[in-house]
Amino acid sequence: MITADELFATLSDDGHQAGVKTTRQEQSALIAAAPETFGIPDYVGRYGWVSVQLATADPAELRELLVEAWRQTAPKRLVAAYDAGPEGSCPGAG
């Protein structure tokens, strides 16, 4: 079973919206820069999570957010292995 501490992203059932773990500072900056794409989700928004409207999200920015969210959650040894790997490799790929 996955605990809340292990989650870094979610996807809505319809695939139109995602939730991504960020810091409170990132959350504020994202919402200020693109309120049509980013919002504060119910329940977890107070912890810094953002909701993402996937139709208007920039794919490169979303990838960066997901990698950073993963880095906040993953064990340090996995982050170190990712950092030591080839540029552009995805966490968990291999």
C-alpha positions in Angstrom: 0.0 0.0 0.0 1.2 3.5 -0.9 1.2 6.0 1.9 0.6 9.8 1.5 4.4 10.4 2.1 5.2 8.3 -1.0 2.8 10.1 -3.4 4.2 12.8 -5.7 1.5 13.1 -8.4 -2.1 12.0 -9.1 -4.2 11.8 -12.2 -8.0 12.4 -12.4 -10.2 9.5 -13.6 -11.0 11.4 -16.8 -7.3 12.2 -17.5 -7.9 16.0 -17.8 -6.4 17.1 -14.5 -3.4 16.1 -12.4 -2.2 16.9 -8.9 1.5 17.5 -8.3 3.4 17.9 -5.1 5.3 21.2 -4.9 6.5 23.5 -2.2 4.2 26.3 -0.9 6.5 28.8 -2.7 6.3 27.0 -6.0 2.6 26.6 -5.6 2.2 30.4 -5.3 4.5 31.2 -8.2 2.8 28.7 -10.5 -0.7 30.0 -9.7 0.4 33.6 -10.1 2.1 32.8 -13.5 -0.7 30.7 -15.0 -4.0 30.6 -13.1 -5.7 29.0 -16.1 -3.4 26.0 -15.7 -2.6 25.7 -12.0 -4.8 25.8 -9.0 -5.0 24.8 -5.3 -6.6 21.4 -4.9 -9.0 20.5 -2.1 -7.6 18.8 0.9 -3.9 18.7 -0.2 -3.5 22.3 -1.4 -2.6 23.5 2.0 0.5 21.2 1.8 1.7 22.9 -1.4 0.2 20.6 -4.0 -1.1 22.1 -7.2 -3.8 21.0 -9.5 -2.8 21.1 -13.2 -5.2 21.4 -16.1 -3.4 19.2 -18.6 -4.9 20.7 -21.7 -3.2 24.0 -21.0 0.0 22.8 -19.3 3.3 23.1 -21.1 4.7 19.5 -21.4 8.3 20.6 -20.6 7.2 22.5 -17.5 5.0 19.5 -16.4 7.9 17.1 -16.8 10.1 19.4 -14.7 7.4 19.6 -12.0 7.0 15.8 -11.9 10.8 15.2 -11.6 11.0 17.8 -8.8 8.0 16.2 -7.1 9.6 12.8 -7.4 12.9 14.1 -6.0 11.1 15.4 -2.9 9.6 11.9 -2.3 12.1 9.4 -3.5 14.8 7.8 -1.3 18.1 9.7 -1.4 19.9 6.8 -3.1 17.5 6.8 -6.0 17.9 10.6 -6.4 21.7 10.2 -6.4 21.5 7.4 -9.0 19.2 9.6 -11.1 21.6 12.6 -10.8 24.6 10.3 -11.8 22.7 8.9 -14.8 22.6 10.2 -18.4 21.0 13.6 -19.0 17.3 13.4 -19.6 16.8 9.9 -18.1 13.5 9.4 -16.4 13.2 8.3 -12.7 12.5 4.6 -12.6 13.4 3.9 -16.2 15.9 1.3 -16.8 
